[in-house]
């Protein structure tokens, strides 16, 4: 019998995405570990938006299909992968997790509606006019949304770095 994670992966159709100018294109081969919205002040400042919606995925499941990525060290030494031509940031590698995990901005996918958030984090700094859906777990800081396989995939990814 398949585990929930295996069932989810079998049903997942790869997602494509790219930068604003179209020079860099990529494909996410399997379902993300978790998709979440972060309402912390750092994410608000980094994106210029009220929150940052990202899909966490093992970097090995991101395939650049066209163009070439450039990298720069951002805030807190997070490594940002971006298009050298238009500067669009496609994903970020957190310094504490290394290059094995990537946080891909949901907005850079061609079908952004396919990645619904599994959780909302750092809602203590959420803008008061942002209304969260009642059926999605929300945490003052970090928390466990109860999604099957999250911890196991993160641990497995970190074990190979």
N, C-alpha and C positions, 0 to 999 in steps of 0.2 A: 504494500500500500504506500502511496506517495505521501510525503510529509506536506504540510501546507506550503512550505517554501518551495518545494519541488513543483507542486501544482501551480503556484503563482508563476514560477519561471516558465513552465511549459506553456502557459496561456499568454505570456507576454510577447507582444510584437515589438521588435526593436524600434527605438525612437531615433529620429534624425534631428539635427540642429545645426546651427552655425552662427557666424558673426553677422553684424549689420551689413557689411559690404559684400558678403557672400564668398569671400576668398577662402575662408576656413570653414570646412564642413566636417561633421563628425556623426558617429552613430553610437548610441548606448545599446549594447547587445542584450542585456538582461534587465530585469526589473531592479529599481534602486533598492538599497538596503532600507532606506526610509526617506520620505519626502516630508520636509517640515518648514514651518515659517518661524524665523527668529526675529523677535521684536526688541533685541538688545540695542543699546545706543551705538555700539560699534557697527553693527549691521546697518542701522539707520544712516549713520554717517558715511559708511563705505558705499552704500547704494544710492543715497539721496532719496530714499523712499521710506515709508512708515514701517516696513519690515522687509526681510530678505527671504524669498521662497527658494529653497534649494533641495536637490535630490542627492543624497549621499550614495556613492557607488564605489566599488573597487575600481581603481584606475585602469586595471588591465581589461576591463569591460568597456572602455571608451576607445573607440577606433577613429582616428583622424583619417577621413576619406579624401579630403582635398585641402590643399594649402599647408601652411606650416605655422605651428604655434610659437609664440615668444613667451618669455617668462620674466616677471619682475617680483621683487620682494615688496609686499604691501605692509599694511598695518600689522603689528605683532609678528612680523616676519612670515606672514602667510604668503606662500608662493602662488602668484596669480598667473594662470595660463590665458593668453589673450592673442588676438589677431594683431600682427605687426603693422598692418595697414590702417585699420580703423580703430584699433585700441580696445575693441569690445572684449570684456572679460568673459570667458566661457566657463571656467571653473577655477576653484581655489583648493590648494593643499594647505591644511593647517599645519603649523610648525610642530605641534605636539603629536600629530598623527603621521606625519611624513607624507611621502608621495604615493603611498599605496591606496589611500582613500582620497576621493575627490568630491567636492561639493559643487555640483553643476547648477547654475542658475536656471530655474524653471523657465524663465522668459526667453532663453536662447533655443528652446526646442521648437520644432515646426508645429507640433500639436501640443501646445501648453496645457490644454484642458485634460489631457490624459493623466497628469500627475496631480492628484488631489493630496492635500496635506494629511499626514498621519498624526501630526501633533503641532502645537504652537508652543514655543519656548520663550522664556524671559518676558512674559506678559506683564510683569511688574513695571516695565517701561513702555508698554503698548500705548499708542495714542488713544485717548478716550473716545474718539469718533470711529475707531475701528471696531466693528462688531464681529465676534468670533462665532462660528457655527457651534451650536450646543452639543453636537454629536462627535466632535473632534477633541481629544484630550488636550488640555492647556495647563501649563505649568508656570509658576512664578519665576523659576530658573530652569534647570534641566529636570527631566523626569523620564520615566519608562512608560511609553504609551501602550505597552502590551502587545506590540506587533510581533508575531511569531518570526523567529530566526534572526532578529536584529543583532542581539548580543553575539550569537555564534558567528555570524558573518564578519562582524567587526574584529572579534578576537582572531579569527582565521586570517584575515587580511594583515593584521598587525604582527602575527607570528612569522610572516615571510619577509618582513622588512629588515 
